């Protein structure tokens, strides 16, 4: 196995263990440059990243590398030689994407698009067919800036949103033969670029750059929440492009109304076009995704193995890809096709183990009993203070323990809108981090669910 293949396999596992923001900020630009005598040399762009990885992420990185190559004992971090415009280089440098073991696709210098993302290799199923159909329609030059503007797609982590929105950009670049200004940017990059423009007093250049774009693609727009000045500038950029009939494409992990601290006027703009969601893929779709990804490797797995992986890894596409990285790494080091037992061992940490004997009714009954309120009041009651908290916690457990969809949970709780459910789940998740009493209550409820 080459060091590129080793790092590719390890980084697939690391990405599953950290937030997307942390992965992009700290890990994505790291590069494995050497391996000898059990030591791996990891090149990072600057001293700050080196110290952060050493102090915060070393154990995770070492474990991921050792899962692929057990003889590794230590990771050594070194700073690459950079030229003076370091921050600009870090933000815009063009690196190979390691995910899925695809062959050295390089990010386009002008558009920031990765050519590996296309409609041709996007798997369509019931979970994403509407989002795909609308995106495909946007690739028709005659629809730009008209019917679906903005195009806003939302859904959970690892469900293919980035693939879909970049496919729109790549398709348009190809159709226009490069004679169209397409720009893909994450909300974090947009914010960082804005901050640099303010610091260097180059705001006019920043505005001109973004307002002459024909197709602006913004990924993970939820990260604009709470960034007041960035939202203001994005609002003006949005308006300038919209009024000039330029196309705007946006992705988020939740619908506009459910993004906390998002300005109302931005929320209104986002909802003014086409808003579509992608949900969890069903078994058949997961199997189709695995078979499609396997085409990129020199390995063939029997249908039994593919069915096993697809049935055990249910949460998202990225976890399916992470499982393939591990299996391919094993195949390349041992030159043997793994059997079911070996596959189970390799992907054990990724397997979703659904709770036994837990049903939606049991969750609702347990929460009602714990807080000494009537079940019908949780379901049908209004916004009385003594009912709001139990209702939100019931929604949280239905989502966390059973992975039910937000609309399904809303239906069970008195026909409430899915945005209400999203708000409740996010609130409980945030509050439990700082409220010890709530954390204790959640643990006690969970014990009752599993031990009775």
N, C-alpha and C positions, 0 to 999 in steps of 0.2 A: 504494500500500500504506500502510495506517495504521501508526502506531507500535506499536499493539497487535499487529497482524499480523506486523510485523517482529520484535518480541521473541518472539512465539509461535513463529515459525519458528526463530529463533536458539536459544531455550532448549531446543527439541526436540533440536538437535544437541549442545548443552552437556551435557544429561542423559546422553547416551551416552558421554561422555568422562570423567565423574567418578563416584566411588562414590555410592551412594544416600544414605549418611550425610552426605557433603559437600554433595550437591545440596540436601538438605532443610535442612541447617544454614546454608549460606551463600548459596545462589542462589535457592531457591524463593521467598523473600519479597522479592527485588529486583524493581523495577518500572521499565520504560523510560517516562520521562515527557516526553521531548522529543528532537527530532532536527533540527539545523539546521547548515548550512555544514560538513557532514562530521563533526559532533560529536554523539555520543549522550549524553544525560544519564540516568544510572541512579540511581534512588532506592533507598537501602538503610535498614534499620531503625535502625542505630546505628553509632557511630564504629569500634567493633571490627570489625564486618563490612566497613566501608569499607576499612580498612587491610588486612584479610586479602585481599579481592578485588583491591585494587590491587597487592599484593605477590605473591600466589600464583596469581591466576586471570585477570589482565587480558589476557594474550596469548590465552588460550582464548576469552574472551568477545569480544574484538575480532575474532578470526578467524571465529567463528561469525556475528557481525553482518555482516562483510564478505562472507561467502559468500552472504548473502542480498542485501545492498546494497553493492556494491563501492566506492561513493564515500565510505563511512565511513572516517574517518582516526583518530579518537580516541574513547575512552570516558571520560566524566567522572563521578565518583561523588559523590553528595551524600547527606547524612543527613536523613531525614525528621524532622519535628517530632514528638516523642513525649510522652505524658503520663508521670507519675512511675512507674506500674506497668509499666515498659518490658518486663521479662522476661516478665511474664504476658501482655502484649499480643502479643509476638512468638510465644509458644508457642501462643496460642489465637486469634489474629486470623483472620478469615475472608476468604480470598483466592480469586480465580478461578483455576482450574487452566488453564494454557495448553496442556497437552498435547493433541494431536490437533485443535486448532482447534475444539473444541466450544463451543457458545454459552454464555458467561457462567454456567455452573453454579456456584452458590455453596455452599460447605461449610456444612452445617447447624450452627447455633450450639449446639444441645443435644447432638447425637450425634457431631459431627465427621465425619459421613458426607458424601460427595460424591454428589449425586443422579444424576450421569452414569453411575455404576456400577449396573447392573441385570442381572438374568438375561435380559432381553429383548435386550440388545445384547452378550451374552457368547457367543462362538463356541465351539461344542462339537465336539470331534473325538476321535479315538482317544487322543490324548495327554492328555486331561483329563476324559474322560467319567465316570470313577468319582468324581473329586473334585467334579464338577458335580452328579452324581446325589445324592451325600451332602449337598452344600450345599443343593440344592433341597428335600431331605427336611427339613432343619432349618427351612426357611421355613414349614413346617406347624406351627402353634402347638401341636399335640398332641405334638410330638416334642421340644419344648424341654426341655433339661436331662435328657434320658432316654437314648435309644439312642446318640447320637453326642456324648458329653460327656466330655472336650473334643473338639472337631473340630479336628484338626491337619493342615494342608496344607503340603507342602513342595515345593520345586523351584527351579530356577535363576532368575537375574535376568531380569525382563521376560517372564515366561510367564503372567501374568494372575492371580497369587495375590491381589494387592490388590483387583483387580476382583471376584474371586469372593467374598472374605470381606465386602467392603462390600455386595455384592449381597444377602447374607444379611441384613445389618442393615437395608438399605433396604426389602427385602421385608417384614420383620417390622414395621417402623414403619408401613408402609402398611396391613398387615392389621389391626394393632391401632389404627389411626387415631391414632397418636401416644401412645396410653395404655400405653406400655411404655418402660422406661428402657434404651435401647441406647447404648453408648458405644464408639466406635472410637478407638484410640490406638496410636501407634507405641511400640516399646519405649524408644526414645530419649526421647520425650516423657514416658513414664511415669517414667523415671529422673530427668529434669530436674525434674518436678513433685515427686518424692519428695525430691530434694535441697533444693528451695525450702521444702518443708514442714518439713524438719529444721532448716534455717537460721532459719526464722521461728517455730519451735516450734509448728507447727500440724499435728502428726502425727495427732491425733485427728480433725481435720476431713478430712484426707487419707483415713484409714481409713473414715470414715463415707461419704464420697463414693463410693468404689469398692465398698463392700460392700453398698450398696443398689441396685446396678445389676442389671438382669434379664438383659442380654446384653452380655458384655464381649468386645470384639474387639481382639486384640493383634497388631500387624503386626511382622514381622521380629524375632521373639523371640530369634534367635541373638545379638542385640546385648546381651542380658542376661548373656552369658557373661563371667565375670571380675568382674562387679559383685556382690560378695558381699552387701552390705546390701540392694541392690535385689532380689536373688533371694529373700532371706529375707522381705521384705515382700510380694513377689509370691506367694510360696508360701502365706503366711497369707491373703492376699486370695483366691487360688485356692481354698483349702480352705473358706473361709467361703462363697463363692459355690457351690461344688460341693455342699456339705452342705445348702445351701438350695435345691438343684435349679435353680440358675440356669445359663444356658448360657454356655459359654466357647468362643471361636473363636480359633484361633492360626495364624499363618503363619510359615514359616521357610525359609531357603535350603537346609536339610538336615534329615534326620530327627533326632529327639531324641537318640539315642545318639551321633550324630556331632557334636553341639555341644560344643566343647571347654570345659572348666572349668565345665560346667553341673552344679549339685548333683544327686546321684543321686536324691534324693527328688523333685525337680522333673521329672527325666527320667522317673521312674516314673509320676508323675501325667500327664504328657503322653501317655504310651503307653497310658494306661488307657481311652481312648475310641476314636475313629475316626482313624486315621492314613492319609492318602492322599497320593499325589504327582502332580505334573504334569510332563510331560517336554517335549521339543522338538516343536513342531507339524510334521506332515508337509506335503508340497507342497500337497495339496488344502486342508488347513486354513489354510495361509498365504494361499492365493488367496482363500478365503472371508473371512478376516479383512480383507484389503485391500479387497475389494468392500464389506464392511460399513462400513469406515471412510470409504470414498469417498462413501458416502451422505450424509455430513456436510458435503461440500464441493460447490461449484458447478462441478465438473469431472468429465469422463468420460474414462476411459482405455480404450483398446482391450484386448481379452483378451490380445493378444500382449504388451502392455506389462505387464499384471498378472502374466502368467506369467513374464516376464523378471525382474521384481522378486522374486517369490516364489521363483524358482529360485536367485537370487543371494544373497538375504539369508535365511539359514537358522537363525541362532542363536536369536533370540527375537522376541517380538511387539513389544517396545519399539523394536527396530531397524527393523521394518517401519513403525511409526508415524513414526520419525525420517525415513525415506525419503519418506513422504508429505508431511511438513512441508516438505521441500526442494522437492519437485515442485510442491506447491500454491503455495509462495512464488514459484517461477519462473513459474507460470501467471498469477499475479495481477500480476506486474510486467511480463510480456511479452504477456499476453492471447493466448498461443499454447499449444496442447496440445503438450507435449514428445514428440518421437519417441524411438525406442529409443536412438539415439546420444546424444541429450541426456540421457535418463534415466541412461544409463551414466555420463555425465560428472557428473551431479548426485549420484549415490549411490555414486560410485567408492570413497570412503573407507569405506563400510559393507559393501562386497561381501566375502564370505568366499571366499578363494582356497584351496581344498583343496590340500594338497601333492600333487605329481605323483609317481607311481611309489612311493608309500609305502603299505605294507600293515601290518596288525598283526604278521604274522610277521617282517617286516623290522625293525620296532621291537624285537621281542623278541630277535631274533638279534643286532642291533647292540648292545643293552644287555648281553647275555650276553658278547659278544666283548670289549666295552670293559672289563668288570670281570673278564674271564678266569674265568668260571664256566660251568658246563654249563647249557644252556637248561632241561633237564628238572629241574635242581635249583631254578631260579627258579620254575618252575611248580609242582612237586610238593614241594619241600623244606620243611623246618620253619622255625623262627624262629632259625636260626643267624645270628649278626651279619653274617657275610660275604655272606649271601643276602638279608637283609631290605632293605638299601639298594638293591641292583639291582632287586629286585622292586617296591619303591615307586616307583623312577624309571621302570620299565617302565609301571606303572599311570599315572603322571603324563603320560608321552608319549602313551599311547593316548588319554588324555582331551584333552590340549592340542592334539595334532596332528590327530587323527582325529575328535574330538568324540564318541567312543563313550560310551554310557550306562554308569553305574556298575555295574549288574547284568551287562552284557555284558563289561566288563573283568574283573569278578570271576570270571565263567565261564571266561574265557581263562586266568586265573591260578589254576588248580586248583580252581575252584568256590568261591571265597571270597565271603563276604557283601559286599553293596554298601557297607555302612557301613565295612568295612575299606578299601575302595577310596577312599571319601571321605576317611577319615583320612589315608591315604597321600598323596593328591593335595594336601590342605591342608598337610600337614607339609612336603612338598617345596617348595610355593609359599612358605611362611613362611621356611623355612631358607635358601633361595637369596637372600633379601633381605639376610641378614647374613653368610652363609658364602661368602666369595669363591671358595674351592676348589670348593664344590658348583656355584656359578654357572659356573665355568670348565669343569667336567666336563659340565654340561648343554649348554653351547655346543659342546664337542667332539663330543658324541654327536649333536647336531643337525647339525653339519657332515657327519659320517659318513652320516647318513640321507639328506641331500640331494645329497651330492657323490660318492657311490659307486653 
